[in-house]
């Protein structure tokens, strides 16, 4: 599902770029912690406004977020690309 792929991508970048917890990151971008957790878990269908907030909070560009192959990562298999 696209929500799981987007959530896994956000989680991966948050950990790599910021190294901070979900709670701290959510607070920094003005988003409810439980909502943000649901986004990362792929349980929330986030709006473009929420995605914009997250991408800006990560300090990356849209092109970095949607780099080639981003959607081939399989969150169920620890980010390994699917065949």
N, C-alpha and C positions, 0 to 999 in steps of 0.2 A: 504494500500500500504506500502511496505517496506520503501520507502523514508519518509513517514509520521511517521512511527514507529521509524526509526533511528533519524530523526529530533527531535521528541518529547523526545527521550532518551537523546540526546545531550543537549537540552534546560533544561530538568529537572536536569541533573548533573551540568551543568554550573551554574545554579541558586543556587543549594544546596552547591556545592563545592567552587565556587568563589564569588558568589553574585555580579558579575560585569555585566555591560551592554553588549549587543551583540557587539556594536561598539568597546568598550575597549578590549573585549576578542579577537575579530577578529584582531585588531591592534597588540595585544600581540603575536599572532601566525603567523602574516604576511599574513593574508587572507583578501581579499576585504570584506568590511562590508556588501554590498548588496548580495554578493555570500553567505556569512555565514548566513545571514537572510533567504535566499532561502533554505539553507540546513535545518535550524531549522523549517521552515514552511513546509518542505517536498516537495518543488518544484524543488529541485536540486538532480540530481543523482550523488552524489559525488564519487570521485575516492578513491582508497585505500590510495593513498598518502595524500589526503586531510583528510581522516578519521584518519590516523596516526598522522597528525599535530594536529588535534582536541583532540584526546585522550591524546597525550603527553601534550598539553596545559591544559587539565583538571587535569593532574597529577594522572591519574588512569591507571590501566593495561587493556589489552584487555579482560582478563577474568572478570574484574569488569564491563566493559562496556556490555559484552555479558553474564551477569550472567543469571542463569536459570530463565525463565519467562519474560525476558526483552521484548520479542516480543509479549507478550500477553497484554501489556499495550495498551489501546485504546486512541490515542491522541484526538479523537473527544469527548470522554466521560471523560475528565480530568484525564487521566492516570489510570482509573479503569480497572481492568482486564476484558477481554471479556470472555464470557461463551462458 
